Amino acid sequence: MTDPRIRQLVIKAGVVKRLTREKFCYAKEVKIEESRLEKFKGEGADDHVLRKQEEVIQECVMMVPDSKRRLQKEYDILEKYLADEQDLKETEEYTRAADVLKAAKAELEI
């Protein structure tokens, strides 16, 4: 059986990877919905439709800071875990987890 530390490393890296993708998707959705609102305005859509679209945008915007906060928390946990488990540095899982951290860091800086 494999080392339980590697299993924990894979789990923690998976969580960070999922949260990175989630934050990216929420930010992308905000842009999509904003362009949709502009399209509706250009077409002269009804006020009700415009208000509903603005509500959709506000819901999306509210999710971005929440997803960023959760990503930051899990990022810190994985970063500490990698620092504590330096003896696993030669494993493929450690390398993948370090790559996940780099991708997450880039998303957190946005």
N, C-alpha and C positions, 0 to 999 in steps of 0.2 A: 504494500500500500504506500501511497505517496505521503510525503511530509504534510502534516495538517497545516503548517504555516503557508505552504504553497496554495493549499485549498483556500485559506483565508485571503491570501493575496489575490487569487483569481476572482473571488467574490467581491472584494473591495474594488478592484479594478473594473469589474463589470458594473458596479453601482455608479462609479464615477463616469464611465463611458456612457451609460444610459442617461444620466443627468446632464452630461455635456450635450448630448443629442437633443434632449428635451428643451434645454435653454435655447439652443440654436433654432429649434422648430418654433418656439413661441416668438422669438424675435423676428423670424421670417414671416410668421403668420401676421404679425402687426403690420409689416410692410405690405403684405398682400391685401389685407383688409383696408389699409389706407388708400391703396391704389384703386381698390374697388369703390370706395367712397368718392374719390375724385371722378371716377367713371360715372357714377350715379349723378353727381352734381353736373357733370358735362351733359348728361342726357336730360337734365331737368326733371329728375325723379321727385316724387311726392315727398313732402316734409316728413311724413311718418316713416317712410323708407330710409330717409337720411338719418333721422334720430335713432332708428333701430341699428343702422350700420355704425353709428357713433358709439352706441352701447356695446356692440360687438368688439369694436376697437378698444374701448376702455377695459373690457374683460380680459382681452389679450394682453394689454399693457400691464395690468395688475399681476399677471402670471410671471412676467419676466423677472421682477425683483425677487419674487418667491423662489423661482427655480434657480436663480443665481445664488441666493442665500443657501439653499440646500446643496447646490453644487460646491460652494465654497467650504461648507462643513465637511462633506465627504472627501473633498480634495485634501483638506488638512489632515484628515484621518489617514488617507492612503499615503500621503507624503511622510507622515510620522512613521507609519508602518514600514515603508521602504527604508527609512533611515535606521530604524531599529533592527531590521533584518538584512544587514549588509552581507551576511554569509550566504544569502541566496542570490547574490548578484550575478552569478554565473548561469543562472537558470533562464530558460526562455520566458517563463512566466514573469520574472522580475523585469526583463527587458520590455515585454509587452506592457506591463504596468507603468513603467517609466514613460513609455510612448503615450499611454493614455493620459498621464499627468501633463505631458507637454501640450497635448491637444486641449485638455481642460483649462490649462493656464491661458492659452490663447483665447479661448472662449470667455474666460473670466475677465480678461483685459478689455473686451469689447464693451 
